[in-house]
């Protein structure tokens, strides 16, 4: 499984890079704060909503600590998606939240 540190994601966003970030936490968790621009698809809905994703794009998957996003990656990789896990999840995130 490919991984990227939270700090790397923060630096890329600060540089103005357009990233495709999927937050697989539950809706109430995301309501407490998410990375700006992240799309919320709770883990339990990933298989049902993956048709909203483009296989030609790279997605950075995040959750609270990295476990659920790892499970989402396993699901999506099985269907041919290009996905990266943000190591440490939101617990490691020090950047802006919305």
HELIX and SHEET records of a PDB file:
HELIX    1   1 UNK A    6  UNK A   14  1                                   9    
HELIX    2   2 UNK A   27  UNK A   31  1                                   5    
HELIX    3   3 UNK A   43  UNK A   45  5                                   3    
HELIX    4   4 UNK A   46  UNK A   49  1                                   4    
HELIX    5   5 UNK A   50  UNK A   52  5                                   3    
HELIX    6   6 UNK A   67  UNK A   78  1                                  12    
HELIX    7   7 UNK A   89  UNK A   92  1                                   4    
SHEET    1   A 5 UNK A   3  UNK A   5  0                                        
SHEET    2   A 5 UNK A  82  UNK A  87  1                                        
SHEET    3   A 5 UNK A  58  UNK A  62  1                                        
SHEET    4   A 5 UNK A  20  UNK A  23  1                                        
SHEET    5   A 5 UNK A  39  UNK A  40  1                                        
END                                                                             
